[in-house]
Amino acid sequence: MNYELIITRTQPPCGGKETRTHEIRSVNTDDVIAYVRACESDMPADAPLTASDDGKGTVTVEFKSGAETITYEFTED
């Protein structure tokens, strides 16, 4: 499937740095969990990931990496 992907990384406030960053990509994948694992090379292979589907064409995968919260939001093109 073709998706527009928005990756949001949120971290606690620290020294005036931006606490939230966004990256937008166009991706083609049949397995969003496998895609996220491939992108997050520092993630342990056994880290639990679940995808939530809103029923309207958007699938979200959210997890913690240290103090950072990372959200992958896949919206069908």
DOVEX-222062 format. One record per residue (C-alpha): residue in three letters; x, y, z. Coordinates in Angstrom, 1 decimal, padded with zeros to 4 digits, always signed. Example, Ala and Ser with C-alpha at 12.3 -4.5 7.8 and 13.67 -1.06 7.14 Angstrom:
2
  aa     px     py     pz
 ALA +012.3 -004.5 +007.8
 SER +013.7 -001.1 +007.1
END
This chain:
77
  aa     px     py     pz
 MET +000.0 +000.0 +000.0
 ASN +001.0 +003.6 -000.6
 TYR +001.1 +005.8 +002.5
 GLU +002.0 +009.3 +003.5
 LEU +004.0 +008.8 +006.6
 ILE +004.5 +011.4 +009.3
 ILE +007.2 +010.6 +011.9
 THR +007.0 +012.7 +015.1
 ARG +009.7 +012.6 +017.7
 THR +008.9 +014.2 +021.1
 GLN +011.4 +014.6 +023.8
 PRO +011.2 +016.4 +027.2
 PRO +012.2 +020.1 +027.3
 CYS +015.9 +020.5 +027.4
 GLY +018.0 +023.7 +027.2
 GLY +015.6 +025.6 +024.9
 LYS +015.8 +022.9 +022.1
 GLU +012.7 +022.1 +020.0
 THR +010.8 +019.3 +021.8
 ARG +009.1 +018.0 +018.7
 THR +010.3 +017.2 +015.2
 HIS +008.4 +016.0 +012.2
 GLU +009.5 +014.2 +009.1
 ILE +007.2 +013.5 +006.1
 ARG +007.8 +010.6 +003.7
 SER +005.9 +008.8 +000.9
 VAL +006.2 +005.1 +001.5
 ASN +005.0 +001.8 -000.1
 THR +004.7 -001.1 +002.4
 ASP +002.4 -004.0 +003.2
 ASP +003.7 -004.3 +006.8
 VAL +003.9 -001.1 +008.8
 ILE +005.5 -002.8 +011.8
 ALA +008.3 -004.3 +009.7
 TYR +008.8 -000.8 +008.1
 VAL +009.1 +000.9 +011.5
 ARG +011.6 -001.8 +012.7
 ALA +013.7 -001.3 +009.6
 CYS +013.8 +002.4 +010.2
 GLU +014.6 +002.2 +013.9
 SER +017.9 +000.3 +013.8
 ASP +018.6 +000.9 +017.5
 MET +015.3 -000.8 +018.5
 PRO +015.7 -004.2 +020.1
 ALA +014.3 -006.9 +017.8
 ASP +012.0 -008.1 +020.6
 ALA +010.6 -004.7 +021.5
 PRO +006.8 -004.9 +021.4
 LEU +005.1 -002.8 +018.7
 THR +001.4 -002.6 +017.9
 ALA -000.4 -000.7 +015.2
 SER -003.7 +001.0 +015.8
 ASP -006.0 +001.5 +012.9
 ASP -008.6 +004.3 +013.1
 GLY -010.8 +002.6 +010.4
 LYS -010.5 +005.6 +008.1
 GLY -007.2 +004.8 +006.4
 THR -004.7 +005.9 +009.1
 VAL -002.5 +003.4 +011.0
 THR -000.4 +004.7 +014.0
 VAL +002.6 +003.0 +015.7
 GLU +003.8 +004.7 +018.8
 PHE +006.6 +003.7 +021.2
 LYS +009.2 +005.0 +023.6
 SER +013.0 +005.2 +022.9
 GLY +014.7 +006.4 +026.1
 ALA +013.0 +009.6 +027.1
 GLU +011.7 +010.2 +023.5
 THR +008.2 +009.3 +022.3
 ILE +008.2 +008.3 +018.6
 THR +005.0 +008.2 +016.5
 TYR +004.7 +006.8 +013.0
 GLU +001.4 +007.8 +011.4
 PHE +000.7 +006.1 +008.1
 THR -002.2 +007.6 +006.0
 GLU -003.4 +005.8 +002.9
 ASP -002.7 +007.8 -000.3
END
